[in-house]
Amino acid sequence: MERFCGKMQHSDFILITLLIFTLPGVHGGNVLVFPLDGSHWVNMQVLTEELVSRGHTVTVVRASNSWYIKETSPHYTSITIQNTGGFDEEVFGSFMSRLLQIRRGGASFWTRLSVEMEIMNMLSEINRNLCEMMSHMFDDEELMQSVLDAKYDVVLTDPGFGGGVLLAHRLKLPLVFNVRWTIHGEGHFAIAPSPLSFVPFPGAELTDKMNFPQRMQNMLTYFFGLWQIAVIPKPHYTEFCKRYFGPEIEYFELFQAADIWLMRNDFVFEFPRPTMPNVVYMGGFQCKPAKPLPQDLEEFVQSSGEHGIIIMSLGTFVGHLPHDIAVEIAAAFAQLPQKIIWRHTGERPETLGNNTLLVKWMPQNDLLGHPKTRAFVAHGGTNGVLEAIYHGVPIVGIPLIFDQPDNLSRMKVRGAATIVDIANIDRSIFLQALQEVLHEPSYRMNMQRLSRLHLDQPMKPLDRAMFWIEFVMRHKGAAHLRTESYRMPWYAYHSVDVIMLLLAAVFFILLTAVAIIRFLCCTACKRKIKSD
């Protein structure tokens, strides 16, 4: 028996050795990550942990006042940059309170304009503050030398703000985006052809099938977006690039030159549109099968019986709504036979029913994947919507800011969500929306159809993201996939110069033809006169 085991061990050793030599070499890369805070860090953290699990070394650049990004972690080392600006829970909570107060004033044009102006002011301040932070980093020669000495292979960043892009250019490193938004808005509009006739501009809340008035609305929203770009990021980044890179560098070209765009999107969610070869879709990469719930939560869920549960969460930034709105929502929940799990950190509503459990944190993915979950009350953030699609749970949407109205309008068009306006929400309106999603089978059927389409892929989105990050490290970039069209002036990009030349040529030919005809006619007339 011992001799047999010895032979088996020897043969196993030979087999393992052969496998080691026949498998392709695995290079442990050195990745520099420049993330965004808040919910954006939640999905960037998934990528960093997966990179570490595959043998790569990760360093995260963070601000000293980071809200979510911790200085110490078993998954990465950190570079902390002093930052005196405010983007923390208190500041953002105050901002959200002001926005909600404005939104509750109604759905008029002026209300919407007030909301946009408030958001613009906040974003401009954040971009100004980020450029100051990057100045502190670039001016610290010792720090920059240590970053250079670390010999990173790639920069992975979220281009919602521009710190990672500026740093990658300074270090002359390949650049990979974890992206849905850039400082100029939705990512596709930065690099891919985006005809406004069928590609809805963010904020317009339109579909890819637009009539003439809607196409006019889409065009006007686009021009408003261009004005926002000129006001919010352009002054800060133009000045920064002029100071550190020289006047010949156009700041947004640094974004457009990224090697790979890992797009947090999926065409079961996005409308069909033109794209580019260096755009890789990884929508839902943070989603995974549900794990067992903690015992106390599982007992509460099981106590719902055949009615099941509803979960409610308004995302990373909004722990609670104004008290009077929370009272109306709690009153609506109390009239349902379902059990409710509600992430709510504010004052306990007086109308809260016995069927509702308030929690400060919930395992959202695991609850969405639970077979007893019937509906998801959500604000419409990209992460939450994609998790709902992954698990096939219909949505009752309460959009607040940023991309949330657009996200939920997409789900509504697909018959997988209904939307409640925060401006006029009360217990009867909210209860009606809940009952519609709970009792109309089409909502669940439509969402489960989207789920089947989303899951029917040859490769998991997270694996696809890892492949392309490692691809960029192996090949020192992906220039062969990147268009250089962004370097063209607008008139050349749209072939205006070619069209003008062709029109001029046609006009010249027509003018020449008319002149020849007139000459021939005049000659004929003169001959006729002479013959007479």
Contacts in CASP RR format, 6 or more apart in sequence:
PFRMAT RR
TARGET T0000
AUTHOR 0000-0000-0000
METHOD contacts of the structure
MODEL  1
MERFCGKMQHSDFILITLLIFTLPGVHGGNVLVFPLDGSHWVNMQVLTEE
LVSRGHTVTVVRASNSWYIKETSPHYTSITIQNTGGFDEEVFGSFMSRLL
QIRRGGASFWTRLSVEMEIMNMLSEINRNLCEMMSHMFDDEELMQSVLDA
KYDVVLTDPGFGGGVLLAHRLKLPLVFNVRWTIHGEGHFAIAPSPLSFVP
FPGAELTDKMNFPQRMQNMLTYFFGLWQIAVIPKPHYTEFCKRYFGPEIE
YFELFQAADIWLMRNDFVFEFPRPTMPNVVYMGGFQCKPAKPLPQDLEEF
VQSSGEHGIIIMSLGTFVGHLPHDIAVEIAAAFAQLPQKIIWRHTGERPE
TLGNNTLLVKWMPQNDLLGHPKTRAFVAHGGTNGVLEAIYHGVPIVGIPL
IFDQPDNLSRMKVRGAATIVDIANIDRSIFLQALQEVLHEPSYRMNMQRL
SRLHLDQPMKPLDRAMFWIEFVMRHKGAAHLRTESYRMPWYAYHSVDVIM
LLLAAVFFILLTAVAIIRFLCCTACKRKIKSD
26 54 0 8 1.000
26 55 0 8 1.000
27 470 0 8 1.000
27 473 0 8 1.000
27 474 0 8 1.000
28 54 0 8 1.000
28 55 0 8 1.000
28 56 0 8 1.000
28 57 0 8 1.000
29 55 0 8 1.000
29 56 0 8 1.000
29 57 0 8 1.000
29 153 0 8 1.000
29 154 0 8 1.000
29 473 0 8 1.000
30 56 0 8 1.000
30 57 0 8 1.000
30 59 0 8 1.000
30 150 0 8 1.000
30 151 0 8 1.000
30 152 0 8 1.000
30 153 0 8 1.000
31 48 0 8 1.000
31 51 0 8 1.000
31 56 0 8 1.000
31 57 0 8 1.000
31 58 0 8 1.000
31 59 0 8 1.000
31 152 0 8 1.000
31 153 0 8 1.000
31 154 0 8 1.000
31 155 0 8 1.000
31 156 0 8 1.000
31 469 0 8 1.000
31 473 0 8 1.000
32 59 0 8 1.000
32 61 0 8 1.000
32 147 0 8 1.000
32 150 0 8 1.000
32 152 0 8 1.000
32 154 0 8 1.000
32 155 0 8 1.000
32 156 0 8 1.000
32 167 0 8 1.000
32 171 0 8 1.000
32 173 0 8 1.000
33 44 0 8 1.000
33 47 0 8 1.000
33 48 0 8 1.000
33 58 0 8 1.000
33 59 0 8 1.000
33 60 0 8 1.000
33 61 0 8 1.000
33 76 0 8 1.000
33 155 0 8 1.000
33 156 0 8 1.000
33 157 0 8 1.000
34 60 0 8 1.000
34 61 0 8 1.000
34 155 0 8 1.000
34 156 0 8 1.000
34 157 0 8 1.000
34 158 0 8 1.000
34 163 0 8 1.000
34 164 0 8 1.000
34 167 0 8 1.000
35 41 0 8 1.000
35 44 0 8 1.000
35 45 0 8 1.000
35 60 0 8 1.000
35 61 0 8 1.000
35 62 0 8 1.000
35 69 0 8 1.000
35 157 0 8 1.000
35 158 0 8 1.000
35 178 0 8 1.000
36 44 0 8 1.000
36 158 0 8 1.000
36 160 0 8 1.000
36 161 0 8 1.000
37 63 0 8 1.000
37 66 0 8 1.000
37 67 0 8 1.000
37 68 0 8 1.000
37 69 0 8 1.000
37 87 0 8 1.000
38 67 0 8 1.000
38 68 0 8 1.000
38 316 0 8 1.000
38 317 0 8 1.000
39 315 0 8 1.000
39 316 0 8 1.000
39 317 0 8 1.000
39 381 0 8 1.000
39 383 0 8 1.000
40 158 0 8 1.000
40 160 0 8 1.000
41 68 0 8 1.000
41 69 0 8 1.000
42 68 0 8 1.000
42 286 0 8 1.000
42 316 0 8 1.000
42 383 0 8 1.000
43 178 0 8 1.000
43 264 0 8 1.000
43 285 0 8 1.000
43 286 0 8 1.000
43 383 0 8 1.000
44 156 0 8 1.000
44 158 0 8 1.000
44 178 0 8 1.000
45 75 0 8 1.000
46 285 0 8 1.000
46 286 0 8 1.000
46 462 0 8 1.000
47 156 0 8 1.000
47 178 0 8 1.000
47 285 0 8 1.000
47 462 0 8 1.000
47 465 0 8 1.000
47 466 0 8 1.000
47 469 0 8 1.000
48 58 0 8 1.000
48 60 0 8 1.000
48 75 0 8 1.000
48 76 0 8 1.000
49 75 0 8 1.000
50 462 0 8 1.000
50 465 0 8 1.000
50 466 0 8 1.000
51 58 0 8 1.000
51 466 0 8 1.000
51 469 0 8 1.000
52 58 0 8 1.000
52 75 0 8 1.000
52 76 0 8 1.000
54 466 0 8 1.000
54 470 0 8 1.000
58 75 0 8 1.000
58 76 0 8 1.000
58 77 0 8 1.000
59 76 0 8 1.000
59 77 0 8 1.000
59 78 0 8 1.000
59 79 0 8 1.000
59 150 0 8 1.000
59 152 0 8 1.000
60 69 0 8 1.000
60 73 0 8 1.000
60 76 0 8 1.000
60 77 0 8 1.000
60 78 0 8 1.000
60 79 0 8 1.000
61 78 0 8 1.000
61 79 0 8 1.000
61 81 0 8 1.000
61 137 0 8 1.000
61 164 0 8 1.000
61 167 0 8 1.000
62 69 0 8 1.000
62 71 0 8 1.000
62 78 0 8 1.000
62 79 0 8 1.000
62 80 0 8 1.000
62 81 0 8 1.000
63 69 0 8 1.000
63 80 0 8 1.000
63 81 0 8 1.000
63 82 0 8 1.000
63 83 0 8 1.000
63 87 0 8 1.000
63 133 0 8 1.000
64 80 0 8 1.000
64 81 0 8 1.000
64 82 0 8 1.000
64 83 0 8 1.000
65 83 0 8 1.000
65 84 0 8 1.000
65 85 0 8 1.000
65 86 0 8 1.000
65 87 0 8 1.000
65 88 0 8 1.000
67 87 0 8 1.000
67 88 0 8 1.000
67 89 0 8 1.000
67 92 0 8 1.000
68 316 0 8 1.000
69 78 0 8 1.000
70 78 0 8 1.000
71 78 0 8 1.000
71 80 0 8 1.000
72 78 0 8 1.000
79 143 0 8 1.000
79 147 0 8 1.000
81 133 0 8 1.000
81 134 0 8 1.000
81 136 0 8 1.000
81 137 0 8 1.000
82 133 0 8 1.000
82 136 0 8 1.000
83 129 0 8 1.000
83 132 0 8 1.000
83 133 0 8 1.000
83 136 0 8 1.000
84 129 0 8 1.000
84 132 0 8 1.000
85 129 0 8 1.000
85 132 0 8 1.000
85 133 0 8 1.000
86 129 0 8 1.000
87 126 0 8 1.000
87 129 0 8 1.000
92 317 0 8 1.000
93 317 0 8 1.000
95 118 0 8 1.000
95 122 0 8 1.000
96 317 0 8 1.000
96 318 0 8 1.000
96 400 0 8 1.000
96 401 0 8 1.000
97 322 0 8 1.000
98 118 0 8 1.000
99 115 0 8 1.000
99 118 0 8 1.000
99 119 0 8 1.000
99 400 0 8 1.000
99 401 0 8 1.000
100 321 0 8 1.000
100 322 0 8 1.000
100 400 0 8 1.000
100 422 0 8 1.000
101 322 0 8 1.000
102 111 0 8 1.000
102 114 0 8 1.000
102 115 0 8 1.000
102 118 0 8 1.000
103 111 0 8 1.000
103 115 0 8 1.000
103 400 0 8 1.000
103 422 0 8 1.000
103 423 0 8 1.000
104 322 0 8 1.000
104 422 0 8 1.000
104 423 0 8 1.000
105 111 0 8 1.000
105 423 0 8 1.000
106 423 0 8 1.000
106 424 0 8 1.000
107 421 0 8 1.000
107 423 0 8 1.000
107 424 0 8 1.000
111 423 0 8 1.000
115 401 0 8 1.000
116 228 0 8 1.000
119 401 0 8 1.000
119 402 0 8 1.000
120 228 0 8 1.000
120 231 0 8 1.000
120 232 0 8 1.000
123 232 0 8 1.000
123 233 0 8 1.000
124 231 0 8 1.000
124 232 0 8 1.000
124 233 0 8 1.000
124 236 0 8 1.000
126 161 0 8 1.000
127 161 0 8 1.000
127 162 0 8 1.000
127 183 0 8 1.000
127 232 0 8 1.000
127 233 0 8 1.000
127 236 0 8 1.000
127 237 0 8 1.000
128 236 0 8 1.000
130 161 0 8 1.000
130 162 0 8 1.000
130 163 0 8 1.000
130 236 0 8 1.000
131 236 0 8 1.000
131 237 0 8 1.000
131 239 0 8 1.000
131 240 0 8 1.000
133 163 0 8 1.000
134 163 0 8 1.000
134 166 0 8 1.000
134 167 0 8 1.000
134 240 0 8 1.000
135 240 0 8 1.000
135 243 0 8 1.000
135 244 0 8 1.000
137 143 0 8 1.000
137 144 0 8 1.000
137 167 0 8 1.000
138 144 0 8 1.000
138 170 0 8 1.000
138 244 0 8 1.000
144 170 0 8 1.000
147 171 0 8 1.000
148 171 0 8 1.000
152 171 0 8 1.000
152 173 0 8 1.000
153 173 0 8 1.000
153 174 0 8 1.000
153 473 0 8 1.000
154 173 0 8 1.000
154 174 0 8 1.000
154 175 0 8 1.000
154 176 0 8 1.000
154 469 0 8 1.000
154 472 0 8 1.000
154 473 0 8 1.000
154 477 0 8 1.000
155 164 0 8 1.000
155 167 0 8 1.000
155 168 0 8 1.000
155 171 0 8 1.000
155 173 0 8 1.000
155 174 0 8 1.000
155 175 0 8 1.000
155 176 0 8 1.000
156 176 0 8 1.000
156 177 0 8 1.000
156 178 0 8 1.000
156 469 0 8 1.000
157 163 0 8 1.000
157 164 0 8 1.000
157 165 0 8 1.000
157 167 0 8 1.000
157 168 0 8 1.000
157 175 0 8 1.000
157 176 0 8 1.000
157 177 0 8 1.000
157 178 0 8 1.000
158 177 0 8 1.000
158 178 0 8 1.000
158 179 0 8 1.000
159 165 0 8 1.000
159 177 0 8 1.000
159 179 0 8 1.000
159 181 0 8 1.000
159 182 0 8 1.000
159 183 0 8 1.000
159 187 0 8 1.000
159 255 0 8 1.000
159 258 0 8 1.000
160 179 0 8 1.000
160 181 0 8 1.000
160 182 0 8 1.000
160 183 0 8 1.000
160 185 0 8 1.000
161 183 0 8 1.000
162 183 0 8 1.000
162 237 0 8 1.000
162 255 0 8 1.000
164 175 0 8 1.000
165 175 0 8 1.000
165 254 0 8 1.000
165 255 0 8 1.000
165 258 0 8 1.000
166 237 0 8 1.000
166 240 0 8 1.000
166 241 0 8 1.000
166 244 0 8 1.000
166 254 0 8 1.000
168 174 0 8 1.000
168 175 0 8 1.000
168 254 0 8 1.000
169 245 0 8 1.000
169 249 0 8 1.000
169 254 0 8 1.000
170 244 0 8 1.000
170 245 0 8 1.000
174 259 0 8 1.000
174 472 0 8 1.000
174 473 0 8 1.000
174 476 0 8 1.000
174 477 0 8 1.000
174 478 0 8 1.000
175 257 0 8 1.000
175 258 0 8 1.000
175 259 0 8 1.000
176 258 0 8 1.000
176 259 0 8 1.000
176 260 0 8 1.000
176 262 0 8 1.000
176 468 0 8 1.000
176 469 0 8 1.000
176 472 0 8 1.000
177 258 0 8 1.000
177 260 0 8 1.000
177 261 0 8 1.000
177 262 0 8 1.000
178 262 0 8 1.000
178 264 0 8 1.000
178 465 0 8 1.000
179 187 0 8 1.000
179 261 0 8 1.000
179 262 0 8 1.000
179 263 0 8 1.000
179 264 0 8 1.000
180 186 0 8 1.000
180 187 0 8 1.000
180 263 0 8 1.000
180 264 0 8 1.000
180 265 0 8 1.000
180 382 0 8 1.000
180 403 0 8 1.000
181 187 0 8 1.000
181 403 0 8 1.000
182 190 0 8 1.000
182 255 0 8 1.000
183 229 0 8 1.000
183 232 0 8 1.000
183 233 0 8 1.000
183 237 0 8 1.000
183 252 0 8 1.000
183 255 0 8 1.000
184 190 0 8 1.000
184 229 0 8 1.000
184 233 0 8 1.000
184 252 0 8 1.000
184 255 0 8 1.000
185 202 0 8 1.000
185 229 0 8 1.000
186 201 0 8 1.000
186 202 0 8 1.000
186 403 0 8 1.000
187 261 0 8 1.000
187 263 0 8 1.000
188 194 0 8 1.000
188 199 0 8 1.000
188 263 0 8 1.000
188 273 0 8 1.000
188 274 0 8 1.000
188 275 0 8 1.000
188 279 0 8 1.000
189 201 0 8 1.000
190 252 0 8 1.000
190 255 0 8 1.000
190 256 0 8 1.000
190 486 0 8 1.000
191 256 0 8 1.000
191 261 0 8 1.000
191 276 0 8 1.000
191 278 0 8 1.000
191 279 0 8 1.000
191 483 0 8 1.000
191 486 0 8 1.000
192 273 0 8 1.000
192 274 0 8 1.000
192 275 0 8 1.000
192 276 0 8 1.000
192 279 0 8 1.000
193 274 0 8 1.000
194 273 0 8 1.000
194 274 0 8 1.000
195 274 0 8 1.000
196 215 0 8 1.000
196 218 0 8 1.000
196 219 0 8 1.000
196 222 0 8 1.000
197 210 0 8 1.000
197 215 0 8 1.000
198 208 0 8 1.000
198 209 0 8 1.000
198 210 0 8 1.000
198 271 0 8 1.000
198 273 0 8 1.000
199 208 0 8 1.000
199 271 0 8 1.000
199 273 0 8 1.000
199 274 0 8 1.000
200 206 0 8 1.000
200 207 0 8 1.000
200 208 0 8 1.000
200 210 0 8 1.000
200 218 0 8 1.000
200 271 0 8 1.000
200 406 0 8 1.000
201 218 0 8 1.000
201 221 0 8 1.000
201 222 0 8 1.000
201 225 0 8 1.000
202 403 0 8 1.000
202 406 0 8 1.000
203 221 0 8 1.000
203 403 0 8 1.000
203 405 0 8 1.000
203 406 0 8 1.000
204 214 0 8 1.000
204 217 0 8 1.000
204 218 0 8 1.000
204 221 0 8 1.000
204 406 0 8 1.000
205 405 0 8 1.000
205 406 0 8 1.000
205 409 0 8 1.000
206 214 0 8 1.000
206 217 0 8 1.000
206 218 0 8 1.000
207 271 0 8 1.000
207 410 0 8 1.000
207 413 0 8 1.000
208 271 0 8 1.000
208 272 0 8 1.000
208 273 0 8 1.000
210 218 0 8 1.000
233 251 0 8 1.000
234 251 0 8 1.000
237 251 0 8 1.000
237 252 0 8 1.000
238 251 0 8 1.000
240 251 0 8 1.000
241 249 0 8 1.000
241 250 0 8 1.000
241 251 0 8 1.000
241 254 0 8 1.000
242 249 0 8 1.000
252 486 0 8 1.000
253 486 0 8 1.000
253 487 0 8 1.000
256 486 0 8 1.000
257 482 0 8 1.000
257 486 0 8 1.000
258 278 0 8 1.000
258 482 0 8 1.000
259 278 0 8 1.000
259 472 0 8 1.000
259 477 0 8 1.000
259 478 0 8 1.000
259 479 0 8 1.000
259 481 0 8 1.000
259 482 0 8 1.000
260 278 0 8 1.000
260 280 0 8 1.000
260 468 0 8 1.000
260 469 0 8 1.000
260 471 0 8 1.000
260 472 0 8 1.000
260 478 0 8 1.000
260 481 0 8 1.000
261 276 0 8 1.000
261 278 0 8 1.000
261 279 0 8 1.000
261 280 0 8 1.000
262 280 0 8 1.000
262 282 0 8 1.000
262 465 0 8 1.000
262 468 0 8 1.000
262 469 0 8 1.000
263 279 0 8 1.000
263 280 0 8 1.000
263 281 0 8 1.000
263 282 0 8 1.000
263 283 0 8 1.000
264 282 0 8 1.000
264 283 0 8 1.000
264 284 0 8 1.000
264 285 0 8 1.000
264 382 0 8 1.000
264 386 0 8 1.000
265 281 0 8 1.000
265 283 0 8 1.000
265 382 0 8 1.000
266 281 0 8 1.000
266 283 0 8 1.000
266 284 0 8 1.000
266 386 0 8 1.000
266 389 0 8 1.000
266 454 0 8 1.000
266 461 0 8 1.000
267 281 0 8 1.000
268 389 0 8 1.000
268 450 0 8 1.000
268 453 0 8 1.000
268 454 0 8 1.000
269 283 0 8 1.000
269 385 0 8 1.000
269 386 0 8 1.000
269 389 0 8 1.000
269 407 0 8 1.000
269 410 0 8 1.000
269 411 0 8 1.000
269 450 0 8 1.000
270 410 0 8 1.000
271 410 0 8 1.000
276 481 0 8 1.000
276 483 0 8 1.000
277 481 0 8 1.000
278 478 0 8 1.000
278 481 0 8 1.000
278 482 0 8 1.000
278 483 0 8 1.000
280 464 0 8 1.000
280 465 0 8 1.000
280 468 0 8 1.000
281 461 0 8 1.000
281 464 0 8 1.000
282 461 0 8 1.000
282 462 0 8 1.000
282 464 0 8 1.000
282 465 0 8 1.000
283 386 0 8 1.000
283 461 0 8 1.000
284 386 0 8 1.000
284 387 0 8 1.000
284 389 0 8 1.000
284 390 0 8 1.000
284 454 0 8 1.000
284 461 0 8 1.000
285 460 0 8 1.000
285 461 0 8 1.000
285 462 0 8 1.000
285 464 0 8 1.000
285 465 0 8 1.000
286 383 0 8 1.000
286 386 0 8 1.000
286 387 0 8 1.000
286 462 0 8 1.000
287 365 0 8 1.000
287 386 0 8 1.000
287 387 0 8 1.000
287 390 0 8 1.000
287 391 0 8 1.000
288 365 0 8 1.000
289 369 0 8 1.000
290 365 0 8 1.000
290 366 0 8 1.000
290 367 0 8 1.000
290 368 0 8 1.000
290 369 0 8 1.000
290 370 0 8 1.000
290 391 0 8 1.000
291 363 0 8 1.000
291 366 0 8 1.000
292 298 0 8 1.000
292 366 0 8 1.000
293 301 0 8 1.000
293 363 0 8 1.000
293 366 0 8 1.000
293 367 0 8 1.000
293 370 0 8 1.000
294 363 0 8 1.000
297 341 0 8 1.000
297 363 0 8 1.000
297 367 0 8 1.000
300 339 0 8 1.000
300 341 0 8 1.000
300 357 0 8 1.000
301 308 0 8 1.000
301 309 0 8 1.000
301 339 0 8 1.000
301 341 0 8 1.000
301 367 0 8 1.000
301 370 0 8 1.000
301 372 0 8 1.000
302 372 0 8 1.000
303 339 0 8 1.000
304 338 0 8 1.000
304 339 0 8 1.000
304 372 0 8 1.000
305 372 0 8 1.000
307 336 0 8 1.000
307 337 0 8 1.000
307 338 0 8 1.000
307 339 0 8 1.000
307 374 0 8 1.000
308 338 0 8 1.000
308 339 0 8 1.000
308 372 0 8 1.000
308 373 0 8 1.000
308 374 0 8 1.000
309 338 0 8 1.000
309 339 0 8 1.000
309 340 0 8 1.000
309 341 0 8 1.000
309 367 0 8 1.000
309 370 0 8 1.000
309 372 0 8 1.000
309 373 0 8 1.000
309 374 0 8 1.000
310 333 0 8 1.000
310 336 0 8 1.000
310 338 0 8 1.000
310 339 0 8 1.000
310 340 0 8 1.000
310 341 0 8 1.000
310 373 0 8 1.000
310 374 0 8 1.000
310 375 0 8 1.000
310 376 0 8 1.000
310 377 0 8 1.000
310 434 0 8 1.000
310 438 0 8 1.000
311 340 0 8 1.000
311 341 0 8 1.000
311 342 0 8 1.000
311 362 0 8 1.000
311 364 0 8 1.000
311 367 0 8 1.000
311 368 0 8 1.000
311 373 0 8 1.000
311 375 0 8 1.000
311 376 0 8 1.000
311 377 0 8 1.000
312 329 0 8 1.000
312 340 0 8 1.000
312 341 0 8 1.000
312 342 0 8 1.000
312 343 0 8 1.000
312 344 0 8 1.000
312 376 0 8 1.000
312 377 0 8 1.000
312 378 0 8 1.000
313 342 0 8 1.000
313 343 0 8 1.000
313 362 0 8 1.000
313 364 0 8 1.000
313 377 0 8 1.000
313 378 0 8 1.000
313 379 0 8 1.000
314 321 0 8 1.000
314 343 0 8 1.000
314 378 0 8 1.000
314 379 0 8 1.000
314 398 0 8 1.000
314 400 0 8 1.000
315 343 0 8 1.000
315 378 0 8 1.000
315 379 0 8 1.000
315 381 0 8 1.000
315 384 0 8 1.000
318 379 0 8 1.000
318 400 0 8 1.000
319 343 0 8 1.000
319 344 0 8 1.000
319 345 0 8 1.000
319 346 0 8 1.000
320 326 0 8 1.000
320 344 0 8 1.000
320 345 0 8 1.000
320 346 0 8 1.000
320 347 0 8 1.000
321 329 0 8 1.000
323 346 0 8 1.000
323 347 0 8 1.000
323 349 0 8 1.000
325 422 0 8 1.000
325 425 0 8 1.000
326 344 0 8 1.000
326 346 0 8 1.000
326 347 0 8 1.000
326 349 0 8 1.000
327 349 0 8 1.000
327 350 0 8 1.000
327 351 0 8 1.000
328 351 0 8 1.000
328 425 0 8 1.000
328 426 0 8 1.000
328 427 0 8 1.000
328 430 0 8 1.000
329 349 0 8 1.000
329 425 0 8 1.000
329 427 0 8 1.000
329 430 0 8 1.000
330 349 0 8 1.000
330 350 0 8 1.000
330 351 0 8 1.000
330 352 0 8 1.000
330 353 0 8 1.000
330 356 0 8 1.000
331 349 0 8 1.000
331 351 0 8 1.000
331 427 0 8 1.000
332 427 0 8 1.000
332 428 0 8 1.000
332 430 0 8 1.000
332 431 0 8 1.000
332 434 0 8 1.000
333 340 0 8 1.000
333 342 0 8 1.000
333 352 0 8 1.000
333 353 0 8 1.000
333 355 0 8 1.000
333 356 0 8 1.000
333 434 0 8 1.000
334 351 0 8 1.000
334 352 0 8 1.000
334 353 0 8 1.000
334 354 0 8 1.000
334 355 0 8 1.000
334 356 0 8 1.000
335 427 0 8 1.000
335 431 0 8 1.000
336 355 0 8 1.000
336 431 0 8 1.000
336 434 0 8 1.000
336 435 0 8 1.000
336 438 0 8 1.000
337 355 0 8 1.000
338 355 0 8 1.000
338 374 0 8 1.000
338 438 0 8 1.000
339 355 0 8 1.000
339 356 0 8 1.000
339 357 0 8 1.000
340 355 0 8 1.000
340 356 0 8 1.000
340 357 0 8 1.000
341 357 0 8 1.000
341 359 0 8 1.000
341 362 0 8 1.000
341 367 0 8 1.000
342 356 0 8 1.000
342 357 0 8 1.000
342 358 0 8 1.000
342 359 0 8 1.000
342 377 0 8 1.000
343 359 0 8 1.000
343 360 0 8 1.000
343 361 0 8 1.000
343 362 0 8 1.000
344 358 0 8 1.000
344 359 0 8 1.000
344 360 0 8 1.000
345 360 0 8 1.000
348 358 0 8 1.000
351 427 0 8 1.000
352 358 0 8 1.000
364 384 0 8 1.000
364 387 0 8 1.000
365 387 0 8 1.000
365 391 0 8 1.000
367 373 0 8 1.000
368 376 0 8 1.000
368 387 0 8 1.000
368 388 0 8 1.000
368 390 0 8 1.000
368 391 0 8 1.000
368 392 0 8 1.000
368 393 0 8 1.000
369 391 0 8 1.000
369 393 0 8 1.000
373 391 0 8 1.000
373 393 0 8 1.000
374 393 0 8 1.000
374 438 0 8 1.000
374 444 0 8 1.000
375 393 0 8 1.000
375 394 0 8 1.000
375 395 0 8 1.000
375 396 0 8 1.000
375 434 0 8 1.000
375 437 0 8 1.000
375 438 0 8 1.000
376 384 0 8 1.000
376 388 0 8 1.000
376 393 0 8 1.000
376 394 0 8 1.000
376 395 0 8 1.000
376 396 0 8 1.000
377 395 0 8 1.000
377 396 0 8 1.000
377 397 0 8 1.000
377 398 0 8 1.000
377 434 0 8 1.000
378 384 0 8 1.000
378 385 0 8 1.000
378 388 0 8 1.000
378 395 0 8 1.000
378 396 0 8 1.000
378 397 0 8 1.000
378 398 0 8 1.000
379 397 0 8 1.000
379 398 0 8 1.000
379 399 0 8 1.000
379 400 0 8 1.000
379 404 0 8 1.000
380 395 0 8 1.000
380 397 0 8 1.000
380 399 0 8 1.000
380 404 0 8 1.000
380 407 0 8 1.000
380 408 0 8 1.000
381 402 0 8 1.000
381 403 0 8 1.000
381 404 0 8 1.000
381 407 0 8 1.000
382 403 0 8 1.000
382 407 0 8 1.000
385 395 0 8 1.000
385 407 0 8 1.000
385 408 0 8 1.000
385 411 0 8 1.000
388 394 0 8 1.000
388 395 0 8 1.000
388 447 0 8 1.000
389 416 0 8 1.000
389 447 0 8 1.000
389 450 0 8 1.000
389 451 0 8 1.000
389 454 0 8 1.000
390 451 0 8 1.000
390 454 0 8 1.000
390 455 0 8 1.000
391 451 0 8 1.000
392 444 0 8 1.000
392 447 0 8 1.000
392 448 0 8 1.000
392 450 0 8 1.000
392 451 0 8 1.000
393 444 0 8 1.000
393 447 0 8 1.000
394 416 0 8 1.000
394 417 0 8 1.000
394 437 0 8 1.000
394 443 0 8 1.000
394 444 0 8 1.000
394 446 0 8 1.000
394 447 0 8 1.000
395 408 0 8 1.000
395 411 0 8 1.000
395 416 0 8 1.000
395 417 0 8 1.000
395 418 0 8 1.000
395 437 0 8 1.000
395 447 0 8 1.000
396 417 0 8 1.000
396 418 0 8 1.000
396 420 0 8 1.000
396 430 0 8 1.000
396 433 0 8 1.000
396 434 0 8 1.000
396 437 0 8 1.000
397 408 0 8 1.000
397 417 0 8 1.000
397 418 0 8 1.000
397 419 0 8 1.000
397 420 0 8 1.000
397 433 0 8 1.000
398 419 0 8 1.000
398 420 0 8 1.000
398 422 0 8 1.000
398 425 0 8 1.000
399 405 0 8 1.000
399 407 0 8 1.000
399 408 0 8 1.000
399 419 0 8 1.000
399 422 0 8 1.000
400 422 0 8 1.000
408 417 0 8 1.000
408 419 0 8 1.000
409 419 0 8 1.000
411 417 0 8 1.000
412 418 0 8 1.000
412 419 0 8 1.000
414 446 0 8 1.000
414 450 0 8 1.000
415 442 0 8 1.000
415 443 0 8 1.000
415 446 0 8 1.000
415 447 0 8 1.000
416 443 0 8 1.000
416 446 0 8 1.000
416 447 0 8 1.000
416 450 0 8 1.000
417 437 0 8 1.000
417 443 0 8 1.000
418 433 0 8 1.000
418 436 0 8 1.000
418 437 0 8 1.000
418 443 0 8 1.000
419 433 0 8 1.000
420 429 0 8 1.000
420 430 0 8 1.000
420 433 0 8 1.000
436 443 0 8 1.000
437 443 0 8 1.000
459 467 0 8 1.000
468 478 0 8 1.000
471 478 0 8 1.000
472 478 0 8 1.000
485 493 0 8 1.000
490 496 0 8 1.000
491 497 0 8 1.000
END
